[in-house]
Amino acid sequence: MNLDKAITAITYKPNKSLKLPFLVLLISSTYISTTSAHNISVGYSQLTQYVNVLDQSIQVKPVGTSIAVSFDLAEQWQVSIDYQQHQNDENYQNNADVSVDLSTVGAGISYFTDDFSYSLYYSKSNDDFSVISQQNSQNKQVEEDQSSLISASVDYAWGEQQWFYNASLTLLYNKFDNNTLISKQNFDQQHQRMFLEKFNQQNNGNYTMLSSGASAAYMWSLSNDKVIILGSMLSWSYQLSGDSQANNDSTMRVRNSSTRNSTSRVNTGTRTAGQINNTLNGDDNYGQLVIYTAYDLTSTLSLDVDFTKNVATQNNEQSWSVGLSYSF
């Protein structure tokens, strides 16, 4: 791909996929006892991102860390805060330098009653992205994206012996703003000199999505304090309204990560399917499959690993993450 020509030809369209930040990561990890009032989690994950320039697709894999803390305000109320940072610098075919820097901060509150839970979550994300030609650093595309997200979800959890299940429904609203700068150095034949062309575009929009999902987990008890959990979750998201970019043929980025958020404080280890709504892609409707396992190192410390893959999307997006959670 000739990057100099590609950057000149780019016409930006705001893509909803750029703006959907990752939801609560590592808030209530795996097996949490009903007597554990608070939880702190740290994680390391790798995401998937595609940058489409004309008919070429550049894949990068940002990696980063996260931290999340949740506290019980009362017997039925829980609040949480989380922060994530992912970065990647990619040398694409000795032709271009691709850089990604994404950060997200969020907060949520949940209410528990019997087998049901109700949650509200809010987050803000900053997403910086650049493609710079190695032949001429004046030829580049730089984007700055900001988004604000709010979601409301309801979950139902139940269990039978060693099996535990969760079903959920989430309504999500996202508002985004984009600023794109494209510069290209050209030669003026008439005046026999070089000159720099710059294009600055600003775009904004919003969309609403509905997500439903279900998860199942099986728990092996090794001792009074230790268990192993193996589970999976399948969710489906549908765009109700807003800016649709499913057929965006310009710059489109795809990110994907998995969550370890459980809105059930019983010993289920199930994931919240309604809050798995964290895939970034260009499709209006898409699914996501998560497979995860967790192991209790002690009565208060647990380790978990998960793998996520998108279903019915334009690209083969997938990600993985590892987390450590401490309950106190």
C-alpha positions as CSV (number, residue, x, y, z in Angstrom):
1,M,0.0,0.0,0.0
2,N,1.3,3.5,-0.9
3,L,0.6,5.3,2.3
4,D,1.2,8.8,0.8
5,K,-1.6,8.3,-1.7
6,A,-3.8,6.5,0.8
7,I,-3.7,9.3,3.3
8,T,-4.6,11.9,0.6
9,A,-7.6,9.8,-0.5
10,I,-9.1,9.3,2.9
11,T,-12.5,10.7,3.5
12,Y,-13.5,10.3,7.1
13,K,-16.9,9.2,8.3
14,P,-17.6,9.0,12.1
15,N,-17.7,5.3,13.0
16,K,-19.7,4.3,16.1
17,S,-17.2,1.5,16.6
18,L,-14.5,4.0,17.6
19,K,-16.4,5.4,20.5
20,L,-17.7,2.4,22.5
21,P,-15.4,2.2,25.5
22,F,-14.8,-0.9,27.5
23,L,-17.3,-1.4,30.3
24,V,-16.4,-2.4,33.8
25,L,-13.3,-4.5,33.8
26,L,-12.5,-6.7,36.8
27,I,-15.2,-5.3,39.1
28,S,-16.5,-8.4,40.8
29,S,-14.2,-11.1,39.7
30,T,-15.3,-14.8,39.6
31,Y,-16.1,-16.5,42.9
32,I,-17.1,-13.8,45.4
33,S,-18.4,-14.8,48.7
34,T,-21.5,-13.2,50.1
35,T,-19.4,-12.2,53.1
36,S,-16.9,-10.3,51.0
37,A,-18.0,-6.7,51.1
38,H,-15.3,-5.2,48.9
39,N,-13.2,-6.1,45.9
40,I,-10.1,-4.8,44.1
41,S,-8.9,-6.2,40.8
42,V,-6.0,-5.6,38.4
43,G,-5.8,-7.0,34.9
44,Y,-3.6,-7.2,31.7
45,S,-5.2,-7.6,28.3
46,Q,-4.6,-7.6,24.6
47,L,-7.2,-6.1,22.2
48,T,-7.6,-6.3,18.5
49,Q,-7.8,-3.2,16.2
50,Y,-8.1,-2.8,12.5
51,V,-7.4,0.4,10.5
52,N,-8.9,0.4,7.0
53,V,-7.2,2.7,4.6
54,L,-8.8,2.4,1.1
55,D,-8.9,-1.4,0.5
56,Q,-6.1,-2.2,2.9
57,S,-6.6,-3.3,6.5
58,I,-3.9,-2.7,9.1
59,Q,-4.2,-4.9,12.2
60,V,-2.6,-3.8,15.5
61,K,-3.0,-5.3,19.0
62,P,-2.9,-2.8,21.8
63,V,-2.0,-4.1,25.2
64,G,-2.6,-2.5,28.6
65,T,-3.6,-2.7,32.2
66,S,-6.7,-2.0,34.2
67,I,-7.7,-1.5,37.8
68,A,-11.2,-1.7,39.4
69,V,-12.5,-1.3,42.9
70,S,-16.0,-2.1,44.2
71,F,-17.5,-1.4,47.6
72,D,-20.7,-2.4,49.4
73,L,-22.5,0.7,50.6
74,A,-25.1,-1.4,52.2
75,E,-26.4,-5.0,52.1
76,Q,-28.1,-4.4,48.7
77,W,-26.0,-1.5,47.2
78,Q,-22.6,-1.6,45.6
79,V,-20.6,1.1,43.8
80,S,-17.5,0.6,41.6
81,I,-14.9,2.6,39.8
82,D,-12.4,1.5,37.1
83,Y,-9.6,2.8,34.9
84,Q,-8.0,1.3,31.8
85,Q,-5.1,2.2,29.5
86,H,-4.1,0.5,26.3
87,Q,-1.3,1.4,23.9
88,N,0.4,0.1,20.7
89,D,3.1,1.3,18.3
90,E,3.2,-0.6,15.1
91,N,5.7,-0.6,12.2
92,Y,3.6,-1.5,9.2
93,Q,5.6,-3.1,6.4
94,N,8.4,-0.6,6.9
95,N,6.1,2.0,5.3
96,A,4.1,3.6,8.1
97,D,4.2,4.1,11.9
98,V,0.8,3.3,13.5
99,S,0.1,4.5,17.0
100,V,-2.8,3.9,19.3
101,D,-3.5,5.3,22.8
102,L,-6.8,4.5,24.5
103,S,-7.8,5.4,28.1
104,T,-11.2,4.9,29.8
105,V,-12.5,5.8,33.3
106,G,-15.8,4.7,34.6
107,A,-18.1,4.4,37.6
108,G,-21.2,2.3,38.4
109,I,-23.8,1.5,41.0
110,S,-25.7,-1.7,41.5
111,Y,-28.8,-2.7,43.5
112,F,-29.4,-6.4,44.5
113,T,-32.7,-8.0,45.4
114,D,-33.2,-11.8,45.6
115,D,-32.0,-13.2,42.3
116,F,-32.2,-9.9,40.4
117,S,-29.7,-7.0,40.1
118,Y,-30.0,-3.6,38.5
119,S,-27.0,-1.5,37.4
120,L,-26.1,1.9,36.1
121,Y,-22.7,2.6,34.5
122,Y,-21.1,5.8,33.1
123,S,-17.7,6.1,31.4
124,K,-15.6,8.6,29.5
125,S,-13.0,7.5,26.9
126,N,-10.1,9.3,25.1
127,D,-8.8,7.6,21.9
128,D,-5.8,8.9,20.1
129,F,-4.7,7.4,16.8
130,S,-2.1,8.2,14.2
131,V,-0.7,6.9,10.9
132,I,2.6,8.6,9.8
133,S,4.5,7.8,6.6
134,Q,8.1,6.7,7.2
135,Q,9.1,8.2,3.8
136,N,7.8,11.6,4.7
137,S,6.7,12.5,8.2
138,Q,4.6,15.4,6.8
139,N,2.2,12.8,5.3
140,K,0.1,11.7,8.2
141,Q,-3.4,11.2,9.6
142,V,-4.0,12.0,13.3
143,E,-7.4,11.4,15.1
144,E,-8.6,12.4,18.5
145,D,-11.8,10.8,19.7
146,Q,-13.8,11.4,22.9
147,S,-16.9,9.6,24.0
148,S,-19.3,9.4,26.9
149,L,-21.3,6.3,27.6
150,I,-24.2,5.5,29.9
151,S,-25.8,2.1,30.3
152,A,-28.6,0.5,32.4
153,S,-28.9,-3.3,32.9
154,V,-31.0,-5.8,34.6
155,D,-29.7,-9.3,35.5
156,Y,-31.2,-12.5,36.7
157,A,-29.0,-15.2,38.3
158,W,-29.8,-18.7,39.5
159,G,-28.1,-21.9,40.3
160,E,-28.6,-25.7,40.4
161,Q,-26.1,-27.7,42.4
162,Q,-22.7,-27.0,40.8
163,W,-24.2,-25.1,37.8
164,F,-24.8,-21.4,37.8
165,Y,-26.6,-19.3,35.2
166,N,-27.1,-15.6,34.4
167,A,-29.4,-13.8,31.9
168,S,-29.3,-10.1,31.3
169,L,-30.6,-7.1,29.3
170,T,-28.7,-3.9,28.8
171,L,-29.7,-0.5,27.2
172,L,-26.7,1.6,26.2
173,Y,-26.3,5.2,24.9
174,N,-23.1,6.6,23.6
175,K,-22.2,10.1,22.5
176,F,-18.9,10.7,20.6
177,D,-16.8,13.5,19.1
178,N,-14.0,13.1,16.6
179,N,-11.3,15.5,15.3
180,T,-9.3,14.3,12.3
181,L,-6.2,16.0,10.9
182,I,-4.8,14.8,7.5
183,S,-1.7,16.5,6.1
184,K,0.0,15.8,2.8
185,Q,3.2,17.3,1.3
186,N,2.9,18.0,-2.5
187,F,5.0,19.6,-5.2
188,D,3.7,22.7,-7.0
189,Q,4.7,22.3,-10.6
190,Q,3.8,25.9,-11.6
191,H,5.9,27.5,-8.9
192,Q,8.4,24.7,-8.6
193,R,8.2,24.4,-4.8
194,M,6.9,22.1,-2.1
195,F,3.8,22.9,-0.1
196,L,1.8,21.3,2.7
197,E,-1.9,20.6,2.4
198,K,-3.9,20.1,5.6
199,F,-7.5,18.9,6.1
200,N,-9.2,19.2,9.4
201,Q,-12.5,17.5,10.0
202,Q,-14.7,17.4,13.1
203,N,-17.6,14.9,13.5
204,N,-19.9,14.0,16.3
205,G,-22.9,11.7,16.8
206,N,-24.6,9.3,19.1
207,Y,-26.3,5.9,19.1
208,T,-28.4,3.6,21.2
209,M,-27.9,-0.2,21.5
210,L,-29.7,-3.0,23.2
211,S,-27.8,-6.1,24.3
212,S,-29.1,-9.4,25.6
213,G,-27.1,-12.4,26.8
214,A,-26.8,-15.5,28.8
215,S,-23.9,-17.2,30.6
216,A,-23.4,-20.6,32.3
217,A,-20.6,-21.7,34.7
218,Y,-19.6,-24.9,36.4
219,M,-17.8,-24.9,39.8
220,W,-15.5,-27.6,41.2
221,S,-14.9,-27.4,44.9
222,L,-11.4,-28.4,45.8
223,S,-11.6,-27.5,49.5
224,N,-13.5,-25.1,51.8
225,D,-11.5,-22.1,50.4
226,K,-10.7,-23.1,46.9
227,V,-12.7,-23.6,43.7
228,I,-12.2,-23.8,40.0
229,I,-14.8,-22.2,37.7
230,L,-15.2,-22.9,33.9
231,G,-17.8,-20.9,32.1
232,S,-19.0,-19.3,28.8
233,M,-21.2,-16.5,27.8
234,L,-22.9,-15.5,24.5
235,S,-24.4,-12.1,24.0
236,W,-26.0,-10.3,21.0
237,S,-26.2,-6.5,20.5
238,Y,-28.6,-4.6,18.3
239,Q,-28.5,-1.0,17.3
240,L,-31.8,0.8,18.0
241,S,-31.0,4.2,16.7
242,G,-28.3,6.7,15.9
243,D,-25.3,6.9,13.5
244,S,-24.9,3.7,11.5
245,Q,-21.4,3.0,10.1
246,A,-21.7,-0.7,9.2
247,N,-20.6,0.0,5.6
248,N,-18.0,2.5,6.4
249,D,-15.3,2.1,3.8
250,S,-12.9,4.7,5.2
251,T,-11.0,4.6,8.4
252,M,-12.6,2.0,10.7
253,R,-11.2,0.7,13.9
254,V,-12.2,-2.4,15.7
255,R,-11.4,-3.1,19.3
256,N,-12.5,-6.0,21.4
257,S,-12.0,-6.9,25.0
258,S,-13.7,-9.0,27.6
259,T,-15.2,-8.1,31.0
260,R,-15.1,-9.8,34.3
261,N,-18.1,-8.1,35.7
262,S,-20.6,-10.0,37.8
263,T,-23.6,-8.2,39.2
264,S,-24.5,-11.3,41.3
265,R,-23.0,-11.5,44.8
266,V,-23.8,-15.1,45.2
267,N,-21.2,-17.8,44.7
268,T,-21.9,-18.3,41.0
269,G,-18.9,-17.0,39.2
270,T,-21.1,-16.1,36.2
271,R,-20.3,-13.2,34.0
272,T,-22.8,-10.4,33.3
273,A,-23.9,-10.9,29.7
274,G,-25.7,-7.6,29.6
275,Q,-22.5,-5.7,30.4
276,I,-20.3,-7.6,27.9
277,N,-21.4,-4.9,25.5
278,N,-17.8,-3.8,25.0
279,T,-17.0,-4.9,21.5
280,L,-15.9,-2.1,19.1
281,N,-16.8,-3.0,15.5
282,G,-18.5,-1.5,12.5
283,D,-21.5,-3.7,12.5
284,D,-24.9,-2.6,13.7
285,N,-25.8,-6.0,15.0
286,Y,-23.2,-8.5,16.3
287,G,-22.5,-11.2,18.8
288,Q,-19.8,-12.1,21.2
289,L,-18.6,-15.4,22.7
290,V,-16.6,-15.4,25.9
291,I,-14.9,-18.5,27.4
292,Y,-13.3,-18.0,30.9
293,T,-11.8,-19.9,33.8
294,A,-11.0,-18.9,37.3
295,Y,-9.1,-20.4,40.2
296,D,-9.2,-19.4,43.9
297,L,-5.6,-19.1,45.1
298,T,-6.9,-18.4,48.6
299,S,-10.2,-17.6,50.3
300,T,-9.7,-14.0,49.3
301,L,-7.5,-14.1,46.2
302,S,-8.5,-15.4,42.8
303,L,-6.9,-15.6,39.3
304,D,-8.9,-15.8,36.1
305,V,-8.3,-15.9,32.3
306,D,-10.7,-15.4,29.5
307,F,-10.8,-15.4,25.7
308,T,-13.3,-13.4,23.6
309,K,-14.3,-13.8,20.0
310,N,-16.8,-11.8,18.0
311,V,-19.6,-13.4,16.1
312,A,-21.1,-12.2,12.8
313,T,-18.8,-9.3,12.4
314,Q,-16.8,-8.0,9.4
315,N,-13.4,-8.9,10.9
316,N,-12.1,-11.8,12.9
317,E,-11.8,-9.9,16.2
318,Q,-10.6,-11.6,19.3
319,S,-8.9,-10.8,22.6
320,W,-7.6,-12.3,25.8
321,S,-7.1,-11.0,29.4
322,V,-5.7,-12.1,32.7
323,G,-6.8,-10.8,36.0
324,L,-6.1,-11.0,39.7
325,S,-8.8,-10.2,42.2
326,Y,-8.7,-9.6,46.0
327,S,-11.9,-9.6,48.2
328,F,-11.9,-8.1,51.6
